[in-house]
Each structure stands twice: as C-alpha cells, then as structure tokens.
Amino acid sequence: MIKIVHFSDLHFGSGERYGSLNPETGLNKRFEDFIAALDKPINFAIDNKVDLAIFTGDTYKHATPEPIYQKEFAQRIKKLSLNKIPTILLVGNHDVLYRIDGSDALDIYSTLQIENVTVFNKIESKKIETKNGVVQVIALPHITKSRLLAKEEYRNLSAKEQDQLMIDKVKEALKGCFEKIDPSIPAILLGHGTIETAQFGSEQDLSIGKVLSYPLSTFQTDKLDYVGFGHIHRHQVLQEQSPLILYAGSLERVDFGEENEDKGFIYLELERKRVNHKFISTAPRKFITISCDLTESKNVQIDLENEIQNKKQSSAVIRLRYKINEEDFGYIDQGKIRLMLGDSFAFVVQSEIVRKERVYQIAELDTKLISQPMSALEKYLFDYTEEEKERLLKRAKELMDLL
Ligand SMILES: [Mn+2]
C-alpha cells in the first residue's frame, strides 16, 4: 500500500485584503494563515511517513510571486525533500507566464534538480519510485493554447472550435499514456483544469473559466486508480471508483464566496484496483456573514447590536450586512459597531439603505398657501438646491403663464 498526501491550489498572496500586517513578522496575517494551511499537509506527510506528496498547481496568486511567497513555499518543499518524500509539483494556470518562453513559477524546482522533487509542466507519464513501490503518474498540467496548437492549425477556428481541438489533442496524448500503463502496478492521473461535471466555488475572481473543460469520460478508464485534480477550489468527489476522481480543493478561504466550504487536503491509500481516500480539513479561517434586516425594526441600534453579539466570533473574518431605512440610518452608532467587531480577525461593514418614495407632509402647506401655487411649490421644493429650485420655479412659472 502506498500512502499519499494530495494538496492543491495554495495561491499564496491571495485573500490578503482581509488581513492586516503582523508587526512582529512583517507579514500579512492572512498570508500567515495560508502558510499555516500549507503546513498541515506537509506536517501530516512527514508525521505519517507517507510515500508520496502531490501538489496539483496554483502555487501563488501570480506567476511572478514576491520573494517572500517563494521562500515560504520553498522551505516546505525542502522539508519534504529532506524527509525523502517523493514530491510531485504540477503546473497550474496561475503558475504560468503567458509568454513565448513558456516559463512557469515551478521551473526553479526542476532547474535546481531538488532531490525527490518532480515537476510536471507538460502532458507526460513517469514512473515515480516510492519506498513502498512504484506509482505510474500521468500528468495533465494546465494547458496553454500556444503550446498545444500550431498557429496554422487554429488561425481560422472559432474559440469553441479551438477548445474542441485542444480537448481532442489532450485526449490523444492521454491515450498514448494510457496505452503504456502497466496494469499490474498502481496508476494515477494528476490534472489541473476544469472537468465538465464539476461545481465551481467562488474562483471566478481568480480568472477561472477562461480555460477549456474536459468531459469526465476523458478520465473514466479502469487503467487508472486515482485521478486527482486541482484548479477548482471547492473540494468535491466526481466519481467514487474505477477510478476515484476528485478535486482536492484549495487549502484556505480566499473570500466570502467560500464561507460555507471546508478546506483541506486528501490522504490516500493506494493499491492497484483499491483506493481509500479521506478529506482532512485544514480548519481554515472562519468567514462569517452577519445579515440583518432592520427595515421593520423599532430600535435599530439595539437590534443590530444583538445580531452582532449572537453571531460574531473573535477569530473570524466578519462581514456585517444590514438593510436599513434611510431615516433610521442616523440612529446607527458606527463607532460602537466597529468597536464591537474590533476583536474579530478582520471585518467589513456594508449597509443597504432603503430609500422610501417621498411622502411630503409639509406643515406650512396649508390651504392658504395652496391658493398661491408658486409659493406652495417653493415650499414643496424645500430639499432641492437653490439652483435646482430656481430652475424648476422658472419652468413652473412658464407653464403657469400658459394657462
Ligand atoms: Mn487554477
């Protein structure tokens, strides 16, 4: 049996708008969360002496990461390497620089030939030796159009036809890999991309969806024992067996779109024709939305305070959203609300102000005034600027003069 840890979509540098600077370390506190999240699969792999560690791409927010992001990631890869755990790094779309040189953010690991580390940046198959036997690995990293299609081939095709051509080419390449599989030893396919039946999380922000999606059938062959994907941040199992097909999901929450999604990594026990998997939560930072409709409230401040008191958690990122009538907005003590949320990890306050249709009850508009229409109109326009008032009164006078 081969023990495997599979994690994905680290995205160092993402989600930092919900973190403040930690003065002791000089790091954004959300970045520290992301580091802590990465430590979970790394430490699990080392503590449990797993045979293989797999990362299926999207290391950073961009393919040109700040040195600190590179350093913190490299330290953890080094740790795996020093512990003699074979480690696979698969290139994701966020790792790729869309330039003709075809470089990516993980190139450095193959260039420096870090011991026990294998980088996959193209479709290929390799046998990876582990202390408990060989695993056949087929890699399907993020595919860029320029790498797969010759210019003449796609020049006259629509975007949809180009995608279809790419899928056909990928299938063809994978077919070649499948044919080489030795059916007596375990085989896995590691991918970064979209599978048609997968459910998206909130990654729209992260420019997902611009890439092609593979039909599930592309991977439905019993030559494979495991198909582990990255790219979509929501952990999900697309097929339970022959082979098991899943997305590991990302390691930390990026924003409130992931409020109700757990985050974690996959622990896998692999044998030919027998795979057990377990999702292990990284216990990601809590994101809590406190929603409050105050439009029927008799005491907006008290009601809002109660709602905050009931739902807030000191270590969470809080989004307070309240809906309030325009005339009540002034009764909210903004300073006190902020003070109440002050012990959260971070917070944002969003108010939706409901503007009623104006009902005018102007005391001075008595019957006496109504007999003098221009004066009445002037009173009626009490909350207009002098300029607007003047213009409207002028127009009104013109109309009156027509009578
Ligand atoms: Mn991706």
Residues whose N, C-alpha, C, O or C-beta is under 5 A from the ligand:
A	BS01	MN	D58 G92 N93 H94 H231
